[in-house]
Amino acid sequence: MPESIINEPNLALDRHDGNVFVLTMRKAPENRINSAYAQKLIAAYNTVRKILGPDSEGAVITKGNDAKFWCTGLELDEADTNPHANSEGFFPLLATLIDFPFPTIALITGHTFGGAGPFALSHDYRIMNASRGFISMPPVNLGLHFPGIGALPRLKLRPQVARKMLLEAHRWTGKEALEDGIVDAVAEPEGMLEAALELGRRVAPKAKMGVFSLLRNELYGEAGRAFREISYVHGRRTGEAAKAKI
């Protein structure tokens, strides 16, 4: 049986065998991210890091609570009352994952829209629902921009796929996302968690020598630097607020 580390109404963290942790987002109704929730997620990742310590085996799976939604992006209305919401939450969340010392897996249980696109891409691996849900990143339709928004698509995806994602707001099913290299695997809902746990157990030992994050940053460090540069900044705007809301 997994060991419960955190059990809160909108978030759970469980430890499975092989030092594989499962972080479950359950913030009703669609796991949308605001600054406070981003900080809860960061705290959960940091809890894993502190439990495992340096140069240890381990991996983290981030999943949704059901087969309908993984995450439908940011609570865009928060910026109406807090113009620094993303600087205090979302950007540090992405930076945390890019610099995390253990392999990370996004278990994309369902719909994944908006800011959930870079959130998913900031993980090392992605497994998507084979039967339900779309992944789409539509800043071009929302009139939204922040420095570094294109870094992960450009660094992790083929140029034509990155263009479809960032400039065309294309929607992919799980099987289409697999064909375009956005996700590493697809699985039916009833087998998704076991597929992610199997991958987690396989990649967890890669962190043991203490260089996993250093090597990841050789590949994608440009994105991490971009996100850190706009994290916890209050003296200037760190992006264009969305002109449309979803």
N, C-alpha and C positions, 0 to 999 in steps of 0.2 A: 504494500500500500504506500502511496506517496505521502510524504511528510508535509503538513501544512505549515508554511512559514508566515504568510500574511493571508488573512481572510477578512476582507472588508466588503461592504455592500457593492462597491463598484470596481473592485480589483482583488484578485487572488494570486498568490504565489505558492507553488507546491514544488517540493524536491522529490525527484524520481531517482531510481537507481542509476548508477553511472554518473552522478553529479550533473544530471540534466534537470534544469528547472523549467517549469511551465508557468508563465505569467498570463493570466486570463483577464482580458478586459471585459467588464460587465457594467459599463456605464450606460444605462438606458437613455434613449432607446437605440442609439446607433453607434455608441462608443466615440462620439465626437470629442475632440480634444480642445480644452481650454487651458489657460496657464496653470491653474491649480491641478488639473488632471495630468498635465505633462510633468509637473513636479512630482506627483505621486508615482508615475511611471519611472522617472529618473531615480527616485528613492528606492524603488523595487530593484532596478538594475544594480544600484549601488549596494543593496543588501546582499545580492548574490556575490558581488565582487568581494565584499568584506567576509562573507561566510567562507568562500573558497580560498581567499588569500592569494599571494603571488605564486606564479609558476605551478599552478594546479590544473588538473583536468576539469573541464566543465563546459556547459553550453546552456543557452537560454532560448526557449521557444516562446514567442508572443502570439497568442491566439485570441479569437473572439469567443463570445459565450454561446453562440449558436451558429447554425448554417446559413443564416440570412445576412448577417453583417459581420465584417471584420472591423472596419472603421470607415466612417463617411466624412473624414476630414476634420476641419477646424470649426469651432463655434465662432463664425465670422462676426456675429453681433457683439462679441466681447470687445472688439476694437472700438465700438461706439463709445464705450465708457472707459476703456483702458487702451490707449494707442500703443502701449508697449507690451501688450499681451503676448505677442509672438516672441519678442525679445526675452521675455521672462519665462517662457515655457516651451514653445514648439522648437525654436532654434537650438536651445540647449539640449533638448531631447534628441534631435538629430545628431548633434555633436557628440553626445554621450555614446550613442551607438557606433558611430564611426571610430571612436577611440576605445571601445570596450575591449577588455583583455581576453574575452572568451568568444567563441563562435556564437552567432545569433541566427535564429531561424524565424521568419515570419510565417505563421500558419494561417493563411488567408482563407478564413472559413466562409466568407461571403462577400457582399458588396464592399468595394474599396475605392473611395472617391476622393478627389481633391487632395488636401494635405496628407491623406493616407498614402498617396503615391510615393512621395519622398520618404515617408515613414517606413513603408515596406521596402523600398530600395536601399534604405540605410542598413537593413539587415544583410547578413552574409548570404543567406539562402532563403528561398521562398517556395513554399508548397501551397498550391491553390486548390480550392474546391473544384472538382471536375464536373459537377452537375449544376451548380448554382452560383450566381454572382458575377459581376463585372468589375474590372479594374480600369479606372480612368482618372486622368489628371487634367482638369480643364481650366487652368489659369487664363488661357487665351479667351475663353468665353466669359470669364468673371472680371476681366480687367485687372488681374492681380499679378504682382511681381515682388520678389525680394532677391537681393544679391545671392547668387549661388543656386537659384531654383533649378537651373538646368544642369548643374554639375553632376549629380548622380545619374540622370538619364544619359548624359553624354559619356560619362566614364564607364558605365555598366552595360549600356545597350548599343546595338548597332546603330549607325547614324540614321538610317531610314526609320528605325523603330523609335529612336529618341525624337525625331521630327514629328512622327505621328502622335507621340505622347504629348509633347510640349506645345506644338504649333497647330495641331489638328484636334486635340482633345478626343482622340479615338478611344472607343470602348472595346476592351478585349474580354472574351470569355476565358475560362481557365485553360481550355484546350488551345485557344488562339494565343494566349499569353505564353504557353509552353512552346508553341511553334516559333514565336518571335523572340524567345530567349529571355522574357521578362521574369518567368518563374522557372525553377529547376525541376519541378515535378507537379503532377496533379494527382489527386486521390479522391475517391468517393467519400462523402461525409462521414460514414461510419468507420472508415479506415484512416482518416486524416491524422488523428492524434498519434496512432501507432506508427504511421509513416514518418511523422516528425520526430518521435522518440527514437526510432531506429536511426534516423540521420543524426540526431543529437548524440547518441551513444557512439556513432562512428567518428564524428568530428571533435568530440570533447577532448580526446587526448592530444589534439593538435595545439592546445594551449599550454601544455605541460612545460615546454621549454622557455616560456615567458616572452616569446617574440611574436605572438600571433598579431597583436595590435600594431606592432612596428611594421610587420610585413603588409598588413592591410593598408596602413597609411602610405606605403610605397605605391599601392595601386590607386587608392581613393582619397589620399590625404588632402588633395586640393578641395574637395567638398567639405571635409572637416574644418579646414582653415576658414573657408567661407562662412560656415555656420558659427564658428567661434567668434568671428569678427563682428557678427551682428547679435551675439548673445549678451544679455544684461547691459544693453546700451539704452540710455534714457535721454541723452543730450541731442539726439538727431533721429530723424526717421530712418527706419531700417527696411523700408519697402513701400510699395504702393498698396494702399488698402483696396480691397475688392470693390469694384463699382457695381457689381451685381451680387446677390446672395442666393444660395441654394439651401 
